Amino acid sequence: MRLTLKLMAAVAAVISLCLSGGCSSDRIDELSFEQFNLVRQKNGPDLGYSPESGVTILKIRGKAFKDLDRDGTLSPYEDWRIFPEERARDLADRLSLEELAGLLLVSNHQSIPSQGRGVMAPEIELTDAQKDLMRKPSFVRALRNYFQAAWDDVPYPDPKSIDMSELTPEEKVYLSDYKTIVAFVAYMMERTNSVQSYNGTTFAESGARSWDLTDQQKKFLGEDKLRGILITSVESPEVAAKWNNTVQAFVEGSGHGIPVGIHSDPRHQAPSDVEFYAGSGGTISRWPSSLGLAASFDPDLMERHGQVASIEYRALGITTALSPQVDIATEPRWWRFDGTYGEDPDLSADMARAYCDGFQTSPEDKRISEAWGTRASMPCSSTGTDMEPRRAAATVISPTGNTLSTRGITLKSISSPSWKAVCA
């Protein structure tokens, strides 16, 4: 009888252990890296998360899940076993109006690190009527030298140098007072997001690391719930990856843990275009402009460009390519003429198709069911060739109807079916 009772107790203990996942054949390992942990499981996706974000890993019957809303229970949108459409619908139902709006918005250009000037503190505050003057082109033109001086962080010019020929008598009075001029400049710099600070001061004075977030980035991610960032220059690919991890850790610990989509304009053009050349960090591949590639009349070359650029975008943490530009160029005086594939509709179509195929299509043997490309539905982790494994900032839900998310990259130019995916 005693043996039977002991046997029953042992069986009950084993059953209890199995229900908690302890006797499952599924193995869960957790690896720690500089900025994140990586959870690997035999029969499930790899899960990347930041221990500093407050997110923990739920282990249920031998499987691991990210507790993105930090409530200790597994919500449907956190369950990677459920089809993405259902997960997206469950998440959308939980979002506030502010969070939904944040998914539709993208920041203005952000350089990593920011070289903008620190917080400006004018001695007087403008009235609403004075702020409205900043919508008047002639008034803004009168202050252009002050805006430039503020941006360059050099002393302001003499007020007597202001060209007041287009101003009204009242406006001339405003610009005759130095303190008022400073208040106008501070207001404009803030409105255009030219004020980028680290703990209230400039990057050079702050002692911040190159991948730290600015005060303004923390605000639009935290208070405004923005989930799209448009980046330009980056100090290096390593800094870009670390900054991306810092961004994702910041938002992972707030709200429903929705990650940020990192957006970029084209950044592989050879340095005739200084803005986008600077945007690369200087160490990615160089290609002719769109018009230059079109002049090759070689769609295969264009596709290869897309394949290489896709890999490099993901290494930088970029998930959304704001390209290609498929306008038909008919006016050579147009400033963005060289961003097109020329005036031939057939050639433009061939080149655009090759570009998208390069960015978004993978060979048959590497495709994933229910997805385009090898990286479209991969978990939030990737392995670099020159750095330790790093988290990939996978786009959560695309609220637009004209996007494709493939090879881990979303292209926003060509009309196509919407793709909704939730990173595990």
C-alpha positions as MATLAB code, in Angstrom:
seq = 'MRLTLKLMAAVAAVISLCLSGGCSSDRIDELSFEQFNLVRQKNGPDLGYSPESGVTILKIRGKAFKDLDRDGTLSPYEDWRIFPEERARDLADRLSLEELAGLLLVSNHQSIPSQGRGVMAPEIELTDAQKDLMRKPSFVRALRNYFQAAWDDVPYPDPKSIDMSELTPEEKVYLSDYKTIVAFVAYMMERTNSVQSYNGTTFAESGARSWDLTDQQKKFLGEDKLRGILITSVESPEVAAKWNNTVQAFVEGSGHGIPVGIHSDPRHQAPSDVEFYAGSGGTISRWPSSLGLAASFDPDLMERHGQVASIEYRALGITTALSPQVDIATEPRWWRFDGTYGEDPDLSADMARAYCDGFQTSPEDKRISEAWGTRASMPCSSTGTDMEPRRAAATVISPTGNTLSTRGITLKSISSPSWKAVCA';
ca = [
       0.000    0.000    0.000;
       2.839    2.352    0.929;
       4.565    1.582   -2.361;
       1.389    2.350   -4.269;
       0.993    5.673   -2.480;
       4.630    6.592   -3.168;
       4.210    5.633   -6.810;
       1.054    7.730   -7.099;
       2.806   10.673   -5.476;
       5.731   10.336   -7.866;
       3.397   10.185  -10.863;
       1.542   13.259   -9.624;
       4.844   15.108   -9.224;
       5.919   14.197  -12.742;
       2.564   15.274  -14.186;
       2.827   18.591  -12.333;
       6.354   19.088  -13.627;
       5.288   18.300  -17.178;
       2.370   20.728  -17.033;
       4.797   23.477  -16.017;
       7.048   22.582  -18.916;
       9.774   21.017  -16.832;
       9.712   17.582  -18.498;
       9.215   18.831  -22.034;
      11.678   17.763  -24.678;
      11.720   21.409  -25.782;
      14.929   23.042  -24.627;
      15.105   26.727  -23.743;
      18.481   28.467  -23.532;
      19.137   32.120  -22.746;
      22.258   33.907  -23.922;
      23.379   37.321  -22.630;
      25.025   39.948  -24.827;
      26.100   43.521  -24.242;
      22.693   45.128  -24.767;
      20.173   42.298  -24.858;
      19.411   38.697  -24.036;
      18.591   36.081  -26.640;
      16.260   33.197  -25.795;
      16.587   30.156  -28.024;
      14.123   27.282  -28.000;
      13.990   24.030  -29.919;
      10.432   24.284  -31.227;
       9.862   28.011  -31.335;
      11.354   31.316  -32.497;
      14.359   33.004  -30.971;
      13.300   35.866  -28.706;
      15.428   38.955  -28.153;
      14.685   41.310  -25.265;
      16.359   43.871  -23.036;
      16.602   42.924  -19.325;
      16.539   46.651  -18.531;
      13.136   47.138  -20.155;
      11.194   45.245  -17.492;
      10.027   42.634  -19.993;
      10.373   39.053  -18.768;
      10.109   35.663  -20.431;
       7.048   33.508  -19.747;
       7.715   29.768  -19.882;
       4.586   27.778  -20.598;
       4.697   24.043  -21.247;
       8.236   24.121  -22.485;
       7.832   27.172  -24.701;
       9.038   30.734  -24.154;
       7.089   33.940  -24.792;
       7.852   37.632  -24.248;
       5.617   39.288  -21.658;
       5.463   42.548  -23.610;
       2.744   44.164  -21.486;
       4.494   42.990  -18.307;
       1.319   41.657  -16.657;
       2.581   38.150  -15.907;
       0.119   36.449  -18.255;
       0.243   35.452  -21.910;
      -1.916   37.752  -24.037;
      -2.950   36.603  -27.529;
      -0.740   39.182  -29.260;
       2.263   37.853  -27.320;
       1.624   34.271  -28.422;
       3.757   33.480  -31.458;
       1.778   30.278  -32.060;
      -1.235   32.327  -33.173;
      -1.507   33.517  -36.779;
      -0.172   37.099  -37.181;
      -3.554   38.446  -38.350;
      -5.173   37.392  -35.065;
      -2.290   38.740  -33.019;
      -2.457   42.074  -34.815;
      -6.219   42.300  -34.263;
      -5.845   41.532  -30.540;
      -3.106   44.148  -30.178;
      -5.065   46.785  -32.100;
      -8.045   46.313  -29.772;
      -5.825   47.048  -26.784;
      -4.310   50.275  -28.115;
      -5.401   53.749  -27.073;
      -6.141   56.440  -29.639;
      -2.736   57.990  -28.900;
      -0.951   54.690  -29.482;
      -2.803   54.131  -32.754;
      -1.856   57.626  -33.920;
       1.768   56.952  -32.989;
       1.831   53.991  -35.385;
       0.877   56.308  -38.240;
       3.570   58.911  -37.626;
       7.280   59.107  -38.388;
       9.810   61.476  -36.849;
      11.706   64.090  -38.782;
      15.336   63.379  -39.735;
      17.511   62.089  -36.903;
      21.293   61.836  -37.058;
      23.108   59.355  -34.814;
      24.454   60.935  -32.679;
      22.703   64.259  -32.996;
      24.932   67.252  -33.644;
      22.159   69.791  -33.059;
      22.576   72.510  -30.503;
      21.353   72.084  -26.942;
      18.279   73.565  -25.308;
      17.803   77.294  -25.841;
      16.426   79.326  -22.940;
      15.140   82.749  -24.086;
      14.477   85.368  -21.441;
      10.998   86.206  -22.724;
       8.103   84.120  -24.020;
       6.409   84.895  -27.312;
       2.706   85.645  -27.502;
       0.472   83.542  -29.753;
       0.294   86.448  -32.197;
       4.077   86.608  -32.360;
       4.313   82.837  -32.906;
       1.913   83.159  -35.835;
       4.424   85.463  -37.536;
       6.695   82.453  -37.961;
       4.241   81.212  -40.586;
       4.900   84.329  -42.681;
       7.697   83.753  -45.254;
       8.858   87.377  -45.313;
       9.272   87.416  -41.524;
      11.194   84.139  -41.535;
      13.445   85.407  -44.340;
      14.346   88.429  -42.258;
      15.684   86.149  -39.515;
      17.472   83.619  -41.721;
      20.958   84.737  -40.667;
      19.971   84.270  -37.025;
      18.641   80.775  -37.678;
      21.899   79.876  -39.391;
      23.933   81.281  -36.518;
      21.835   79.310  -34.032;
      22.324   76.120  -36.004;
      26.083   76.700  -36.286;
      26.164   77.649  -32.596;
      28.021   80.897  -33.297;
      27.287   84.450  -32.045;
      24.231   86.160  -33.519;
      24.745   88.978  -36.009;
      24.038   92.611  -35.178;
      20.254   93.342  -35.240;
      21.035   96.283  -37.504;
      21.991   93.798  -40.222;
      18.411   92.502  -40.526;
      16.767   93.300  -43.848;
      13.401   94.792  -42.819;
      12.300   95.941  -46.251;
       9.440   93.415  -46.382;
       8.248   93.917  -42.803;
       5.316   95.869  -41.378;
       5.969   98.628  -38.796;
       4.863   96.304  -35.975;
       7.158   93.523  -37.176;
      10.068   95.959  -37.347;
       9.504   96.824  -33.675;
       9.682   93.128  -32.735;
      12.999   92.703  -34.541;
      14.516   95.792  -33.002;
      14.621   94.098  -29.590;
      17.434   91.574  -29.121;
      15.619   89.477  -26.487;
      12.590   89.148  -28.739;
      14.795   88.108  -31.651;
      16.344   85.362  -29.479;
      12.847   84.182  -28.492;
      11.806   83.981  -32.171;
      14.941   81.987  -33.012;
      14.432   79.607  -30.080;
      10.821   79.036  -31.103;
      11.767   78.273  -34.701;
      14.591   75.951  -33.685;
      12.229   74.026  -31.438;
       9.496   73.826  -34.088;
      11.913   72.436  -36.676;
      13.398   69.996  -34.165;
      16.765   71.673  -34.582;
      17.171   71.597  -30.824;
      18.629   68.197  -30.036;
      19.951   67.846  -26.527;
      21.377   65.270  -24.157;
      20.330   66.046  -20.591;
      19.696   69.631  -21.657;
      23.016   70.285  -23.367;
      24.822   69.468  -26.609;
      26.231   66.053  -27.408;
      29.797   67.347  -27.202;
      29.217   68.825  -23.734;
      27.051   66.043  -22.327;
      29.494   63.163  -22.182;
      26.787   60.952  -23.709;
      27.626   57.853  -25.722;
      27.054   58.003  -29.459;
      24.132   55.561  -29.203;
      22.319   57.311  -26.342;
      18.901   58.823  -27.038;
      18.373   62.569  -27.171;
      15.910   64.270  -24.855;
      13.665   64.861  -27.850;
      13.762   61.211  -28.937;
      12.764   60.102  -25.456;
       9.862   62.543  -25.579;
       8.408   61.570  -28.942;
       8.845   57.868  -28.188;
       7.575   58.045  -24.614;
       5.031   60.873  -24.397;
       3.941   61.046  -28.032;
       4.136   57.254  -28.571;
       5.721   57.618  -31.999;
       6.828   54.290  -33.464;
       8.618   55.404  -36.612;
      12.024   57.105  -36.795;
      13.634   58.466  -39.961;
      17.426   58.385  -39.676;
      20.058   60.148  -41.781;
      23.722   60.103  -40.780;
      25.156   57.491  -38.441;
      28.614   57.572  -36.924;
      29.288   53.944  -37.876;
      27.394   50.685  -38.428;
      28.277   49.604  -34.885;
      26.851   52.815  -33.409;
      23.740   52.397  -35.579;
      23.178   48.866  -34.227;
      23.723   49.941  -30.617;
      21.471   52.985  -30.996;
      18.794   50.766  -32.526;
      19.039   48.385  -29.553;
      18.778   51.344  -27.166;
      15.656   52.589  -28.951;
      14.017   49.162  -28.891;
      14.823   48.660  -25.206;
      13.282   52.063  -24.411;
       9.952   51.313  -26.109;
       9.900   47.649  -25.086;
       9.467   48.783  -21.499;
       6.453   51.009  -22.171;
       2.857   50.419  -23.156;
       2.394   47.213  -25.096;
       6.044   46.827  -26.050;
       5.561   47.836  -29.680;
       8.977   48.177  -31.347;
      10.059   51.099  -33.492;
      10.315   50.930  -37.259;
      13.535   52.545  -38.487;
      13.104   54.353  -41.821;
      15.698   55.520  -44.316;
      15.941   57.343  -47.609;
      18.306   55.791  -50.203;
      21.816   55.704  -48.747;
      24.024   53.790  -51.178;
      24.647   56.508  -53.742;
      28.254   57.504  -54.394;
      29.272   60.773  -52.680;
      28.015   63.222  -55.271;
      25.015   63.574  -52.950;
      26.516   64.615  -49.642;
      23.319   64.309  -47.603;
      22.712   60.648  -48.322;
      26.415   59.788  -48.430;
      26.714   61.090  -44.879;
      23.680   59.036  -43.993;
      25.519   55.794  -44.520;
      28.111   56.008  -41.811;
      30.712   55.863  -44.578;
      31.290   52.106  -44.559;
      28.544   50.578  -46.718;
      28.740   49.745  -50.410;
      28.648   52.503  -53.021;
      26.517   52.408  -56.154;
      25.570   54.822  -58.951;
      22.439   56.917  -58.493;
      19.073   55.548  -59.570;
      19.462   57.294  -62.903;
      22.994   55.940  -63.237;
      21.856   52.370  -62.606;
      19.040   52.840  -65.112;
      21.650   53.957  -67.659;
      23.166   50.479  -67.432;
      19.923   49.063  -68.885;
      20.676   46.002  -66.738;
      17.862   44.857  -64.396;
      20.100   42.051  -63.087;
      22.582   44.634  -61.840;
      19.735   46.543  -60.203;
      18.512   43.378  -58.497;
      21.988   42.691  -57.150;
      22.092   46.228  -55.796;
      18.817   45.564  -53.971;
      20.126   42.317  -52.486;
      23.277   43.956  -51.107;
      21.443   47.056  -49.863;
      18.864   44.891  -48.095;
      21.537   43.080  -46.090;
      23.257   46.352  -45.192;
      19.988   48.023  -44.180;
      19.230   45.205  -41.768;
      22.760   45.401  -40.322;
      22.086   49.096  -39.582;
      18.729   48.216  -37.983;
      16.709   49.787  -40.809;
      13.351   48.143  -41.505;
      11.679   50.568  -43.914;
      13.249   51.756  -47.171;
      11.642   54.953  -48.454;
      12.323   53.894  -52.012;
      12.341   53.338  -54.906;
      11.296   56.614  -56.488;
       9.334   55.490  -59.546;
       8.219   58.825  -60.996;
       8.592   59.089  -64.755;
      11.072   61.909  -65.358;
       9.846   64.332  -68.016;
      11.187   67.657  -66.697;
      15.009   67.821  -66.441;
      14.854   70.984  -64.334;
      13.120   69.034  -61.573;
      15.381   68.778  -58.524;
      14.728   65.053  -57.996;
      15.121   64.042  -61.616;
      18.243   61.960  -60.856;
      16.344   59.938  -58.248;
      14.167   58.387  -60.966;
      14.842   55.665  -63.536;
      14.462   58.114  -66.399;
      11.762   59.009  -68.907;
      11.085   55.530  -70.340;
       8.063   53.893  -68.613;
       9.111   50.381  -69.659;
      12.669   50.759  -68.409;
      11.426   52.353  -65.188;
       9.062   49.432  -64.613;
      11.824   46.879  -65.258;
      14.243   48.625  -62.920;
      11.663   49.138  -60.160;
      10.658   45.467  -60.367;
      14.309   44.378  -60.132;
      14.937   46.732  -57.203;
      11.989   45.310  -55.251;
      12.917   41.740  -56.099;
      16.443   42.368  -54.853;
      15.257   43.902  -51.598;
      12.397   41.528  -50.962;
      12.711   38.162  -52.657;
      14.657   35.106  -51.547;
      15.456   31.868  -53.415;
      12.792   29.169  -53.253;
      14.787   27.012  -50.837;
      15.080   29.849  -48.293;
      11.534   31.165  -48.291;
       9.288   31.036  -45.244;
       5.691   29.870  -45.363;
       3.176   32.747  -45.299;
       5.916   35.323  -45.950;
       8.139   36.832  -48.614;
      11.862   36.496  -48.193;
      13.980   34.889  -45.517;
      13.766   37.676  -42.953;
      10.139   38.769  -43.157;
       8.904   36.640  -40.267;
      12.183   35.932  -38.520;
      12.358   36.609  -34.767;
      13.863   39.770  -33.321;
      17.473   38.672  -33.588;
      20.167   38.598  -36.199;
      23.833   37.789  -36.361;
      26.316   40.230  -37.820;
      29.591   39.281  -39.443;
      31.702   41.942  -37.789;
      29.894   42.363  -34.469;
      28.209   40.233  -31.855;
      24.603   39.141  -32.509;
      22.262   42.084  -32.291;
      18.546   42.597  -32.149;
      16.738   43.466  -35.328;
      14.065   46.154  -35.090;
      11.270   44.235  -36.770;
       8.246   46.284  -37.821;
       5.174   45.288  -35.802;
       2.067   46.349  -37.661;
       1.963   48.311  -40.874;
      -1.140   50.531  -40.638;
      -0.970   51.522  -44.294;
      -2.423   49.663  -47.224;
       0.513   50.232  -49.543;
       3.469   48.509  -47.946;
       5.347   45.263  -48.296;
       7.521   43.787  -45.575;
       9.950   41.335  -47.089;
      13.490   40.265  -46.391;
      12.945   42.246  -43.195;
      12.627   45.474  -45.200;
       9.440   47.422  -45.895;
       9.413   49.374  -49.167;
       7.099   52.368  -49.370;
       6.637   53.493  -52.921;
       4.903   50.907  -55.047;
       1.240   50.049  -54.508;
       0.960   46.514  -53.154;
      -1.013   44.380  -50.677;
      -0.556   45.281  -47.027;
       1.582   43.010  -44.886;
       0.969   42.673  -41.173;
       3.468   40.929  -38.956;
       4.173   40.858  -35.254;
       7.650   40.141  -33.992;
       7.695   37.255  -31.550;
];
